[in-house]
Amino acid sequence: MTAASAPNTASQRSSDALARELAAADAHCRARGAQLTALRREVLELLLLREGSAKAYDLQDDMRARHGRVAPTTVYRALEFLIEQELVHRVDAINAFVVCNGEHVHHHAMMLVCAQCGQVTEWHDEEAFAALGKRLRKSVAGFHVGSVEIKGLCTNCTEAQAG
């Protein structure tokens, strides 16, 4: 299905860009010995069509529009796989999933979450992540950082408040 015919999408990616992103995800999975099945690929496609961020139930609604009845576990299992393959991140602060914008190698992404509009920006700074981890291990014996979500205001919301 093309981007133009996808239901409930927030934006329309070009079909070429979408095809490239899905092909890269498929190659990434194959290189790791994993399989990007048709279902997993479709969930990733729908997530990409929603500007790379959506709640699981939004994705379920999109799949339901395409196929009829779809169980929530179907979507969650696909998302779990995509997270394991480092193609998608779960953002607990907004109970949503976002497409990874990194190189799909093990990295420590920090998610900057706008508390007003919900926009998520993936930020990579290994030095900052390492410093935070070191400080936490010192302060809280044995604590190791798994993921970091930072709430604040994005540029647009900051400018809107100032104006």
C-alpha atoms as one frame of an Amber mdcrd trajectory, in Angstrom:
protein
   0.000   0.000   0.000   1.336   3.436  -0.842   1.639   6.398   1.455  -1.233
   8.120  -0.348  -3.678   5.345   0.525  -2.684   4.816   4.154  -5.443   5.694
   6.630  -5.182   8.330   9.335  -1.675   9.485   8.482  -0.372  12.746   9.849
   1.841  13.339   6.809   2.503  11.832   3.438   6.027  10.494   2.958   7.106
  10.032  -0.611   6.712   6.432  -1.682  10.411   6.383  -2.691  11.549   7.555
   0.756   9.250   5.061   2.444  10.522   2.223   0.240  14.147   3.167   1.026
  13.501   3.239   4.777  11.723  -0.119   4.709  14.452  -1.677   2.542  17.099
  -0.400   4.977  15.153  -1.872   7.910  14.872  -5.204   6.092  18.625  -5.250
   5.372  19.364  -4.299   8.986  17.263  -7.207  10.273  18.825  -9.690   7.829
  22.322  -8.575   8.899  21.345  -9.375  12.484  19.893 -12.767  11.558  16.319
 -11.596  12.102  13.375 -11.517   9.733  11.283  -8.456   9.028   8.066 -10.327
   8.279   5.240  -8.752   6.290   3.376  -7.932   9.508   6.396  -6.359  11.200
   7.157  -4.415   8.028   3.586  -3.148   7.897   3.678  -1.926  11.502   6.948
  -0.115  10.765   5.445   1.340   7.580   2.406   2.630   9.473   4.651   4.130
  12.129   6.713   5.871   9.449   3.545   7.175   7.826   2.571   8.742  11.146
   5.720  10.873  11.063   7.598   8.163  12.953   5.586   8.420  16.182   2.336
   6.796  17.304   0.557   4.978  20.084   0.012   1.244  19.641  -3.750   1.678
  19.412  -3.342   4.216  16.587  -1.364   1.603  14.680  -3.995  -1.002  15.480
  -6.670   1.332  14.079  -4.618   1.798  10.907  -4.243  -1.959  10.513  -7.942
  -2.473  11.197  -8.739  -0.017   8.383  -6.605  -2.122   6.037  -7.506  -5.643
   7.195 -10.547  -5.587   9.434 -10.222  -6.974  12.941  -6.675  -6.887  14.357
  -5.801  -7.925  17.914  -3.732  -5.503  20.014  -1.238  -8.301  20.749  -0.483
  -8.499  17.030   0.681  -4.890  17.011   2.508  -5.137  20.349   4.464  -8.234
  19.265   5.551  -6.485  16.075   6.586  -3.406  18.074   8.548  -5.574  20.539
  10.461  -7.081  17.626  11.171  -3.629  16.147  12.440  -2.442  19.538  14.677
  -5.527  19.889  16.122  -4.771  16.456  16.761  -1.141  17.515  14.509   0.200
  14.767  11.944   1.681  17.182  12.018   3.184  20.674   9.266   3.094  23.270
   8.719   6.490  24.906   7.068   5.903  28.261   6.464   9.606  28.947   3.818
   9.722  26.205   3.063   5.987  25.932   4.112   5.960  22.289   6.587   4.413
  19.902   9.005   6.322  17.674  11.145   5.243  14.764  14.853   5.302  15.590
  16.712   8.013  13.711  20.140   6.548  14.487  22.367   4.139  12.658  20.536
   1.139  14.171  23.587   0.095  16.108  23.621  -0.208  19.862  23.490   3.353
  21.044  22.183   5.288  23.975  19.423   7.542  22.774  17.976  10.169  25.008
  14.419  11.093  24.154  13.525  14.756  24.456   9.747  14.901  24.960   7.776
  18.128  24.661   5.411  18.233  27.621   3.021  20.444  25.681   2.692  18.996
  22.155   4.227  15.538  22.680   6.892  15.919  19.975   9.788  13.523  20.516
  13.355  14.248  19.444  15.944  11.491  19.615  19.232  12.910  20.886  22.558
  11.096  20.837  25.365  12.262  23.089  27.451   9.349  24.334  29.534  11.629
  26.536  26.476  13.043  28.318  24.955   9.573  28.661  28.189   8.166  30.101
  28.508  11.086  32.552  24.913  10.592  33.721  25.483   6.865  34.140  28.701
   7.392  36.072  27.090   9.970  38.351  24.087   7.734  39.029  26.250   4.689
  39.789  28.119   6.842  42.303  24.969   8.272  43.904  22.769   5.180  43.748
  24.957   2.127  44.271  24.872  -0.213  41.304  22.274   1.724  39.296  22.723
   1.405  35.537  20.889   3.659  33.084  18.766   1.855  30.501  17.035   4.750
  28.805  16.602   8.443  29.379  13.531  10.558  28.687  13.737  14.280  29.307
  10.575  16.365  29.420  10.643  20.011  28.481   9.338  22.286  25.752  10.238
  22.043  22.063  11.273  25.136  20.133   7.813  25.672  18.648   6.048  25.486
  22.013   8.681  27.709  23.641   8.232  30.307  20.902   4.433  30.072  21.147
   4.571  30.730  24.894   6.937  33.658  24.430   4.743  35.184  21.670
